[in-house]
Amino acid sequence: MEDVTARHTAPAPRRFAVHPRDAWFVLVAVAVVALDQFTKWIIRQEIEYGTAIWDLGFFRLVHITNSGAAFGMLQGAGPLLVVTSVIGGAAIVVFLFNPGFAHPLMRVGLALMLGGAIGNLIDRVRVGEVVDFLKVPNFPAFNVADSAITIGVVALLWTLLMQENEPSKSTD
């Protein structure tokens, strides 16, 4: 007689999985969205459009808007930016919960990027433009969402470069 248990194979690994431990990364994204929207609300309420306050020479708090992408590119391309933000956000979610992107710093980077993308998407859908309010010399004004996206990209690239430079572990 044939042993039935001998034919039992292990289940295939899941490519996309959401676990309770992932809540931390979702909370990072939610915190970025909340901080971004709160700071933009304060700027809209307290600083007249086109003016600057709290000028420290190397840093100014301003109230301007941007109908384009980061750093003023693609001005007036709102519908295109909404579509690309939704597609990019969906891709980030897939990567965030993909076991291949399990390194904590990589996942924090993805969560920051997701929160920043959602924060700017909310403005684009709601009012057709994004409020920028942080200004340093020789650089376009930016906001919390832009900062989160930038920090997230740096964290993601750093992790990828560090993993690439790690010696491969042999199974010998």
C-alpha positions as CSV (number, residue, x, y, z in Angstrom):
1,M,0.0,0.0,0.0
2,E,1.1,3.5,-0.8
3,D,1.7,5.9,2.1
4,V,-0.7,8.8,1.6
5,T,1.3,11.2,3.8
6,A,4.3,10.8,1.6
7,R,2.6,12.5,-1.2
8,H,1.7,15.5,0.8
9,T,3.5,18.6,-0.5
10,A,4.1,21.8,1.3
11,P,1.9,24.7,0.2
12,A,3.3,27.2,-2.2
13,P,4.6,30.4,-0.6
14,R,2.2,33.3,-0.7
15,R,3.4,36.2,-2.8
16,F,1.1,38.8,-1.3
17,A,0.2,38.6,2.4
18,V,-1.2,41.0,5.0
19,H,-0.4,40.2,8.6
20,P,-1.2,42.0,11.8
21,R,2.4,43.0,12.1
22,D,1.9,45.1,9.0
23,A,-0.3,47.5,10.9
24,W,2.8,49.4,12.0
25,F,3.6,50.3,8.3
26,V,0.0,51.2,7.6
27,L,0.1,53.5,10.6
28,V,3.2,55.2,9.3
29,A,1.4,56.0,6.0
30,V,-1.7,57.2,7.9
31,A,0.4,59.4,10.1
32,V,2.1,61.0,7.1
33,V,-1.3,61.7,5.5
34,A,-2.7,63.2,8.7
35,L,0.4,65.4,9.4
36,D,0.4,66.5,5.7
37,Q,-3.3,67.4,5.6
38,F,-3.1,69.1,9.1
39,T,-0.1,71.3,8.1
40,K,-1.7,72.3,4.8
41,W,-4.9,73.2,6.6
42,I,-3.0,75.4,9.1
43,I,-1.2,77.1,6.2
44,R,-4.5,77.8,4.3
45,Q,-6.0,79.2,7.5
46,E,-3.1,81.3,8.8
47,I,-0.9,82.5,6.0
48,E,-2.3,84.6,3.2
49,Y,-1.7,83.1,-0.3
50,G,1.6,84.3,-1.8
51,T,3.1,85.6,1.4
52,A,5.9,84.3,3.7
53,I,6.3,84.3,7.4
54,W,8.9,83.1,9.8
55,D,11.9,84.0,7.5
56,L,15.1,82.6,9.1
57,G,17.2,83.4,6.0
58,F,17.9,79.7,5.2
59,F,14.2,78.7,5.7
60,R,10.9,80.4,5.1
61,L,7.3,79.4,5.7
62,V,5.3,80.4,2.6
63,H,1.8,79.8,1.2
64,I,1.9,78.8,-2.5
65,T,0.2,76.2,-4.6
66,N,1.4,73.9,-7.3
67,S,-0.8,72.4,-9.9
68,G,2.0,70.2,-11.2
69,A,4.2,67.4,-10.0
70,A,7.2,67.7,-7.6
71,F,9.4,70.7,-8.0
72,G,6.9,72.5,-10.3
73,M,7.2,70.0,-13.2
74,L,4.1,69.2,-15.3
75,Q,2.1,72.3,-14.3
76,G,-1.6,71.9,-15.1
77,A,-1.4,68.2,-15.6
78,G,-3.9,67.4,-12.8
79,P,-5.8,64.5,-14.3
80,L,-2.6,62.8,-15.4
81,L,-1.1,63.3,-11.9
82,V,-4.2,61.9,-10.3
83,V,-4.1,58.7,-12.4
84,T,-0.4,58.2,-11.9
85,S,-0.8,58.8,-8.2
86,V,-3.5,56.1,-8.0
87,I,-1.4,53.6,-10.0
88,G,1.7,54.4,-8.0
89,G,-0.1,54.1,-4.7
90,A,-1.5,50.7,-5.8
91,A,2.0,49.5,-6.8
92,I,3.4,50.7,-3.4
93,V,0.7,48.7,-1.6
94,V,1.6,45.6,-3.5
95,F,5.3,46.1,-2.8
96,L,4.6,47.0,0.9
97,F,2.9,43.6,1.5
98,N,5.2,41.6,-0.7
99,P,7.5,39.3,1.3
100,G,10.3,40.2,-1.1
101,F,10.3,43.6,0.4
102,A,10.4,42.4,4.0
103,H,13.4,44.6,5.2
104,P,12.0,47.0,7.8
105,L,13.7,50.1,6.4
106,M,12.5,49.2,2.9
107,R,8.9,48.9,4.2
108,V,9.2,52.1,6.2
109,G,10.3,53.8,2.9
110,L,7.4,52.4,1.0
111,A,5.0,53.5,3.8
112,L,6.4,57.0,3.7
113,M,6.0,57.1,-0.1
114,L,2.4,55.8,0.2
115,G,1.5,58.4,2.8
116,G,3.0,61.2,0.8
117,A,1.3,60.1,-2.5
118,I,-2.0,59.9,-0.7
119,G,-1.5,63.3,1.0
120,N,-0.9,65.1,-2.3
121,L,-3.6,63.0,-4.1
122,I,-6.2,64.3,-1.6
123,D,-5.3,67.9,-2.5
124,R,-5.2,67.2,-6.3
125,V,-8.7,65.6,-6.2
126,R,-10.2,68.1,-3.7
127,V,-8.9,71.4,-5.1
128,G,-6.8,70.6,-8.2
129,E,-3.5,71.7,-6.7
130,V,-1.2,71.1,-3.8
131,V,-0.3,73.5,-1.1
132,D,3.5,73.9,-0.7
133,F,4.8,75.8,2.3
134,L,8.4,74.9,3.2
135,K,11.0,77.0,1.3
136,V,14.7,76.9,1.4
137,P,17.0,78.9,-0.9
138,N,17.6,77.7,-4.5
139,F,15.0,75.0,-4.2
140,P,11.2,74.9,-5.0
141,A,8.8,75.0,-2.1
142,F,7.6,71.7,-0.8
143,N,5.3,70.1,1.9
144,V,5.2,67.2,4.3
145,A,4.0,64.8,1.6
146,D,6.9,65.7,-0.7
147,S,9.3,65.3,2.2
148,A,7.9,61.9,3.1
149,I,8.1,60.7,-0.5
150,T,11.7,61.9,-0.8
151,I,12.8,60.3,2.5
152,G,11.0,57.1,1.5
153,V,12.8,57.0,-1.9
154,V,16.1,57.5,-0.1
155,A,15.3,54.7,2.4
156,L,14.3,52.4,-0.3
157,L,17.4,53.0,-2.5
158,W,19.7,52.8,0.6
159,T,18.2,49.4,1.5
160,L,18.5,48.1,-2.0
161,L,22.1,49.3,-2.3
162,M,23.0,47.8,1.1
163,Q,21.4,44.5,0.2
164,E,23.2,44.4,-3.1
165,N,26.5,45.0,-1.4
166,E,26.0,42.3,1.2
167,P,27.9,39.1,0.6
168,S,25.5,36.4,-0.5
169,K,24.8,33.7,2.1
170,S,25.7,30.2,0.8
171,T,23.7,27.2,1.8
172,D,26.7,24.9,1.8
